[in-house]
Every structure is written in C-alpha cells, then in structure tokens.
Amino acid sequence: MSSTPPSPRPVAEAEAEVGTEATPRPVRVRRLPLAGVLRPGKPSDIWFKPATSVVVATAVPNLTLLALGRLDLVMYTMAGSFCALYAHNFPYAARARVLAGVVAGMTASIAVALLTASLTSSAAVLVAVGALLAAAQKTLCDATRVGPPGHLIFTFISSATLFAPQTLGQVPGHLALTLAGGAVAWLVGMAPALVRPHGPERRATARALHATAAYAEAAHADATGPGAERARAAAAGAVHAAWQSLLATGTRTVQARRALARLVVRAEEALAVPEAADPDALRTWAAGLRGTGAVPRPRGVHPGEEEELLGVDAELAGPKVPLWRRLAPGSPLLPVALRTALGCALAGYASLALGIGRPYWALVTAASLYQANVTLTWNRGVQRVVGNLIGVLAFAAIAPFAHLGHAELIVCCLALAFGAEALITRNYWLGSVCVTPMALLVTEFARFQQPGELILDRVVDTLVGAVLGVAAAVLVTNRRAADHIEKAIEATDRAREQAEAGLAGRGAVEPARRRLTAALVDLRAAADAAAGEWWQRALPEQRVLAAERAGHRTLAATVRRLHGHGGENGQGTRARAGAADAWEGARA
C-alpha cells in the first residue's frame, strides 16, 4: 500500500459536482420567525459554575457592606462581583488573564460612567455616553471573544452608574470598591484550579468526543441528509474549540495537554472519516474525562500521532492574531457596533420623551438584543419582552418579602442571580424572568421604593427598548455580512492549499489541518450570520458548499496521511482508507 495519499480534488472540481453558481437572485426581505423562539433547550453542562461563582462573589462584599451599614454602595461592588460570570470555559492559565482583563474593562467602564455623571446632569448627554459605551463594549467583547454573558453585564452596570448622583470626590472611592469586588470575583473564578487544575480543557475534549460520536452516528444513518450536515458543523466547532482550549493552556502543562490532545486527534479523525469511527469508544473516552482521574489513553499509537503533538507544541509558540485586525475597516463587527449605538440612543431618548425616570433600562434593553444578524436580534427581542413581562410579575410577588429588611433583600438578589444563570442557557427569556426582578431589587439597596412605580417604568422601558432596538437593527443594514462570506471562502481556500502543500511534503501538515478546521468553522459561522440578515443580496451558497466539501476532503486526506497506514494491522488500515474513500464519494 502506497504511503502517499491521493491528492484532494480542487475547489473547481467540487464546484462542478454541486453545480455552477446560480443566477443571482434579487435582494429580498427575509421573514422574522416566531416559531420556536421561546422553546427551551438543553442547559449548559457547566451552568452551575457561573451560577455558584456569582453568588459567592456577590455575597462576600454584600454581607460586608451590610455589616458596615453601607448597602447604598452595593452598586459599585456588584460591578466587580459580576465579573465572576466570565471565562468559565477557559483553561486556568488563560482564565487568569481573561478575568483580569474583564475586571479592568469593567473598572474602565465604571470610571467613564462615574466621571460623566459627576461632570454633567444632562440626561441627553448621559444617554449619548451610555449608547457609545454600549457600542464600544459590544464591539470589544465580540472582538476578544470573551464569551457569555458578553457585553450585557458591562452595559447594565455602567448605564445604571451613569444615572446615579455622583461627585468628583466620590469617584476614587467608588472605583476602589469596584476593584475590590473584581478581586473577589477573580479569586472565586480561579479557586476551582486548586481541585481540578485541568477541568476546562477536559470538558472541551469531552465535548469534542461527544459531538464527533453524534456526527459519526448521523453519517452512518444518512451521510448526505440535513441532520448529518448539522451534526458535522457542530462536531467541527467542538473539535476546533477543543484545540483552542488546549492551545490556551500554556507551556507548563505539556504532559497533561498531550494526553488530552491524543483524544482530540481521535475526535478529529472521526470528523474527517466518520464511517471508520466507533461512537461507543468516543463516548467511553469522554466519560473517562469526568472527575480528576487519569486521562483515558486510546489503544495503539498511530504513526503520525507524535508528529502531530509536536506540531501542537510548535503552534503554541506561533504568532497570535492582534486585536486591531478584527476591528479594521471592513470588519463585520462595525455595522453591529453602529446598530448598538443607534438603537441604544433611540431607546434612551424615547424613554426620556415619555417622562420615565430611568431611561437606562430602555438603553440596556436595546443593548441586550444585538446578535450576529437581524433574525437572531429579533428572536432575542421577543425573548426579552416575554421574560421581562413575566419577571415584573415575579418582582410583585417577591417584593413584600424583600422589603422586610436588608438581609432579606440580599437573600432575594442572591437567589435570583443563581436562578438567572441556571435558566438562561436553556433560553434567554427564562433567565430574564430572574434577571428582571433582580435588577429592580438592586435599585432598592439605597432605599425601598413603591413596587407599582418600578413595574410600570420597567414594562414601558422594555417595550420601548425592544421596539426601537429591533428597528435600529433593520435600519442599519449589514451588507458586509456577504463580504465576510467572500473573505471566509478565500481564507478556507488558502488553508486548504496549505494543507495540500503539507500533504505534498512542502510544509507541516498538523498546524495546517487545524487552520483548515478553524477556517471551515468560521466559514459556516459567516454563512449562517449572513443568512439571517434582514435585507441582503444573493449569497454565494454554491461556492460556500463547494469550499466546505473540498475542505473536508482535504481534512480526510490529512487523516489518511498521518494515521491511515501502519496502524494496528493492515486490515484496519485498509478499512480506514476504504471508509475515507467512501466518505469522499458520499460527500460529493
């Protein structure tokens, strides 16, 4: 059997298989759905981590302030405490940096809000600053890919701070409280490292194994059906996330990282050649990653495995993409930033025009809506309205108990914070049912207020913010979404060519294959984002399909190149190679 794999077919040949690009369709308006928007999904596998973290990080300063009789300062410590919601998917070496960056970003946001509030009392100026802050927070969170809850916590806290009475002399003390709360959040976020130092990367590896097992089963059942296509996209994303997690572990965890990398290699094989995969074995390995026991070790070592693991080590020392490139002119993030600024400003000014005393609620509602495209923004708007309306009813039921005293108020806020994180990963509106009464109760740490007035203001601001927020998303058309697809296709083609060059002996196969996997994930994300835009020109759907198929063929070829010969025995080798050829035919 020859050790040289057959060369993957070029994109031009793949395009011929799927058909030439159809005649461009005219620009059309896409319908905004209602079906399924409120349907609960599966909870995150780590929902309890941010839920318990925010409770602990909030309880420590809140109880301290209660003992000191200064609950009026809760807003400032809570700004830092809420940083505990972030970075739970990051390995601890990266989490330390990300959490520090989140605390620094929160402190900077609070500093801008405090300084503005101390220098002016003009509501119009405060709304303008709040809208610009929200746009900057949205853009930076998306560009740095900090993950959920994204910009929303920054906007919620900084917007509320903008409308809190302030003097210049109070600013340093209030910023110190934010930093103190952030320090507690950092310690809480890092504390699990003492018990399970490799937990995040073990979970990422387990997700990749589960996802590729599901894809292998779907491919066995119907290799060309839509279910298999969705499973393949999910598996590719999970494998890419697992590699990203391992590459973020740092250089001091070589032994632990390599043990997990061997399993990700097997997941990657299953992604490339699903017909040769054993779903039961993949799930067994995933189950073995629970707890703190030894990492499961697959039987037999493939000839190219050590070479690939060395490639991971080399990739760790490679150059990183600078942040400014993600924000350069032409970035798809910029139209979303404009939408955010416009929508928040419109919502805030409309709230002022209606005479409502808390325009930042409308501003935050608008800021919370903006997703990758208009369709997702619309979905979030429906979820936000439904969740808030039910949430104000929950507040009406909770308020009598919370008003019994400050200790009861703190208990209610902690319970609602836990409930929000427990429910929000199932569907945003479920989390909003808890977030809404918590936001209303936070305003009462300084003094108890009439529930009826708070409920009315919240309902009106929610409706105003949702309507004008979605309107801004429709008005600011993201034509760059289609341009981003073109760039993603070009990036996929370049990554595929680099992988093919590695197959021909003109470069390293291992990093090139991971770059190709990442490019395919980005291409699918770009295509999905553009498909959900409200007003969009015809998309190059056939070219996307051709690039994806050619890319996955190259991935299969790299698997055969590294692991497809000289394995356990000749029969197993021939079975894998034959399955790979069959997979190529099925994809075509």
Secondary structure in CASP SS format (residue, H / E / C, confidence):
PFRMAT SS
TARGET T0000
AUTHOR 0000-0000-0000
METHOD secondary structure of the structure
MODEL  1
M C 1.00
S C 1.00
S C 1.00
T C 1.00
P C 1.00
P C 1.00
S C 1.00
P C 1.00
R C 1.00
P C 1.00
V H 1.00
A H 1.00
E H 1.00
A H 1.00
E H 1.00
A H 1.00
E H 1.00
V H 1.00
G C 1.00
T C 1.00
E C 1.00
A C 1.00
T C 1.00
P C 1.00
R C 1.00
P C 1.00
V C 1.00
R E 1.00
V E 1.00
R C 1.00
R C 1.00
L C 1.00
P C 1.00
L C 1.00
A C 1.00
G C 1.00
V C 1.00
L C 1.00
R C 1.00
P C 1.00
G C 1.00
K C 1.00
P C 1.00
S C 1.00
D C 1.00
I C 1.00
W C 1.00
F H 1.00
K H 1.00
P H 1.00
A H 1.00
T H 1.00
S H 1.00
V H 1.00
V H 1.00
V H 1.00
A H 1.00
T H 1.00
A H 1.00
V H 1.00
P H 1.00
N H 1.00
L H 1.00
T H 1.00
L H 1.00
L H 1.00
A H 1.00
L H 1.00
G C 1.00
R C 1.00
L H 1.00
D H 1.00
L H 1.00
V H 1.00
M H 1.00
Y H 1.00
T H 1.00
M H 1.00
A H 1.00
G H 1.00
S H 1.00
F H 1.00
C H 1.00
A H 1.00
L H 1.00
Y C 1.00
A C 1.00
H C 1.00
N C 1.00
F C 1.00
P C 1.00
Y H 1.00
A H 1.00
A H 1.00
R H 1.00
A H 1.00
R H 1.00
V H 1.00
L H 1.00
A H 1.00
G H 1.00
V H 1.00
V H 1.00
A H 1.00
G H 1.00
M H 1.00
T H 1.00
A H 1.00
S H 1.00
I H 1.00
A H 1.00
V H 1.00
A H 1.00
L H 1.00
L H 1.00
T H 1.00
A H 1.00
S H 1.00
L H 1.00
T C 1.00
S C 1.00
S C 1.00
A H 1.00
A H 1.00
V H 1.00
L H 1.00
V H 1.00
A H 1.00
V H 1.00
G H 1.00
A H 1.00
L H 1.00
L H 1.00
A H 1.00
A H 1.00
A H 1.00
Q H 1.00
K H 1.00
T H 1.00
L H 1.00
C H 1.00
D H 1.00
A H 1.00
T H 1.00
R C 1.00
V C 1.00
G C 1.00
P C 1.00
P C 1.00
G C 1.00
H C 1.00
L H 1.00
I H 1.00
F H 1.00
T H 1.00
F H 1.00
I H 1.00
S H 1.00
S H 1.00
A H 1.00
T H 1.00
L H 1.00
F C 1.00
A C 1.00
P C 1.00
Q C 1.00
T C 1.00
L H 1.00
G H 1.00
Q H 1.00
V H 1.00
P H 1.00
G H 1.00
H H 1.00
L H 1.00
A H 1.00
L H 1.00
T H 1.00
L H 1.00
A H 1.00
G H 1.00
G H 1.00
A H 1.00
V H 1.00
A H 1.00
W H 1.00
L H 1.00
V H 1.00
G H 1.00
M H 1.00
A H 1.00
P H 1.00
A H 1.00
L H 1.00
V C 1.00
R C 1.00
P C 1.00
H C 1.00
G H 1.00
P H 1.00
E H 1.00
R H 1.00
R H 1.00
A H 1.00
T H 1.00
A H 1.00
R H 1.00
A H 1.00
L H 1.00
H H 1.00
A H 1.00
T H 1.00
A H 1.00
A H 1.00
Y H 1.00
A H 1.00
E H 1.00
A H 1.00
A H 1.00
H H 1.00
A H 1.00
D C 1.00
A C 1.00
T C 1.00
G C 1.00
P H 1.00
G H 1.00
A H 1.00
E H 1.00
R H 1.00
A H 1.00
R H 1.00
A H 1.00
A H 1.00
A H 1.00
A H 1.00
G H 1.00
A H 1.00
V H 1.00
H H 1.00
A H 1.00
A H 1.00
W H 1.00
Q H 1.00
S H 1.00
L H 1.00
L H 1.00
A C 1.00
T C 1.00
G C 1.00
T C 1.00
R C 1.00
T C 1.00
V H 1.00
Q H 1.00
A H 1.00
R H 1.00
R H 1.00
A H 1.00
L H 1.00
A H 1.00
R H 1.00
L H 1.00
V H 1.00
V H 1.00
R H 1.00
A H 1.00
E H 1.00
E H 1.00
A H 1.00
L H 1.00
A H 1.00
V C 1.00
P H 1.00
E H 1.00
A H 1.00
A C 1.00
D C 1.00
P H 1.00
D H 1.00
A H 1.00
L H 1.00
R H 1.00
T H 1.00
W H 1.00
A H 1.00
A H 1.00
G C 1.00
L C 1.00
R C 1.00
G C 1.00
T C 1.00
G C 1.00
A C 1.00
V C 1.00
P C 1.00
R C 1.00
P C 1.00
R C 1.00
G C 1.00
V C 1.00
H C 1.00
P C 1.00
G C 1.00
E H 1.00
E H 1.00
E H 1.00
E H 1.00
L H 1.00
L H 1.00
G H 1.00
V H 1.00
D H 1.00
A H 1.00
E H 1.00
L H 1.00
A C 1.00
G C 1.00
P C 1.00
K C 1.00
V C 1.00
P C 1.00
L H 1.00
W H 1.00
R H 1.00
R H 1.00
L C 1.00
A C 1.00
P C 1.00
G C 1.00
S C 1.00
P C 1.00
L H 1.00
L H 1.00
P H 1.00
V H 1.00
A H 1.00
L H 1.00
R H 1.00
T H 1.00
A H 1.00
L H 1.00
G H 1.00
C H 1.00
A H 1.00
L H 1.00
A H 1.00
G H 1.00
Y H 1.00
A H 1.00
S H 1.00
L H 1.00
A H 1.00
L C 1.00
G C 1.00
I C 1.00
G C 1.00
R C 1.00
P H 1.00
Y H 1.00
W H 1.00
A H 1.00
L H 1.00
V H 1.00
T H 1.00
A H 1.00
A H 1.00
S H 1.00
L H 1.00
Y C 1.00
Q C 1.00
A C 1.00
N C 1.00
V H 1.00
T H 1.00
L H 1.00
T H 1.00
W H 1.00
N H 1.00
R H 1.00
G H 1.00
V H 1.00
Q H 1.00
R H 1.00
V H 1.00
V H 1.00
G H 1.00
N H 1.00
L H 1.00
I H 1.00
G H 1.00
V H 1.00
L H 1.00
A H 1.00
F H 1.00
A H 1.00
A H 1.00
I H 1.00
A H 1.00
P H 1.00
F H 1.00
A H 1.00
H C 1.00
L C 1.00
G C 1.00
H H 1.00
A H 1.00
E H 1.00
L H 1.00
I H 1.00
V H 1.00
C H 1.00
C H 1.00
L H 1.00
A H 1.00
L H 1.00
A H 1.00
F H 1.00
G H 1.00
A H 1.00
E H 1.00
A H 1.00
L H 1.00
I H 1.00
T C 1.00
R C 1.00
N C 1.00
Y H 1.00
W H 1.00
L H 1.00
G H 1.00
S H 1.00
V H 1.00
C H 1.00
V H 1.00
T H 1.00
P H 1.00
M H 1.00
A H 1.00
L H 1.00
L H 1.00
V H 1.00
T C 1.00
E C 1.00
F C 1.00
A C 1.00
R C 1.00
F C 1.00
Q C 1.00
Q C 1.00
P H 1.00
G H 1.00
E H 1.00
L H 1.00
I H 1.00
L H 1.00
D H 1.00
R H 1.00
V H 1.00
V H 1.00
D H 1.00
T H 1.00
L H 1.00
V H 1.00
G H 1.00
A H 1.00
V H 1.00
L H 1.00
G H 1.00
V H 1.00
A H 1.00
A H 1.00
A H 1.00
V H 1.00
L H 1.00
V C 1.00
T C 1.00
N C 1.00
R C 1.00
R H 1.00
A H 1.00
A H 1.00
D H 1.00
H H 1.00
I H 1.00
E H 1.00
K H 1.00
A H 1.00
I H 1.00
E H 1.00
A H 1.00
T H 1.00
D H 1.00
R H 1.00
A H 1.00
R H 1.00
E H 1.00
Q H 1.00
A H 1.00
E H 1.00
A H 1.00
G H 1.00
L H 1.00
A C 1.00
G C 1.00
R C 1.00
G C 1.00
A C 1.00
V H 1.00
E H 1.00
P H 1.00
A H 1.00
R H 1.00
R H 1.00
R H 1.00
L H 1.00
T H 1.00
A H 1.00
A H 1.00
L H 1.00
V H 1.00
D H 1.00
L H 1.00
R H 1.00
A H 1.00
A H 1.00
A H 1.00
D H 1.00
A H 1.00
A H 1.00
A H 1.00
G C 1.00
E C 1.00
W C 1.00
W E 1.00
Q E 1.00
R C 1.00
A C 1.00
L C 1.00
P C 1.00
E H 1.00
Q H 1.00
R H 1.00
V H 1.00
L H 1.00
A H 1.00
A H 1.00
E H 1.00
R H 1.00
A H 1.00
G H 1.00
H H 1.00
R H 1.00
T H 1.00
L H 1.00
A H 1.00
A H 1.00
T H 1.00
V H 1.00
R H 1.00
R H 1.00
L H 1.00
H H 1.00
G C 1.00
H C 1.00
G C 1.00
G C 1.00
E C 1.00
N C 1.00
G H 1.00
Q H 1.00
G H 1.00
T H 1.00
R H 1.00
A H 1.00
R H 1.00
A H 1.00
G H 1.00
A H 1.00
A H 1.00
D H 1.00
A H 1.00
W H 1.00
E H 1.00
G H 1.00
A H 1.00
R H 1.00
A C 1.00
END
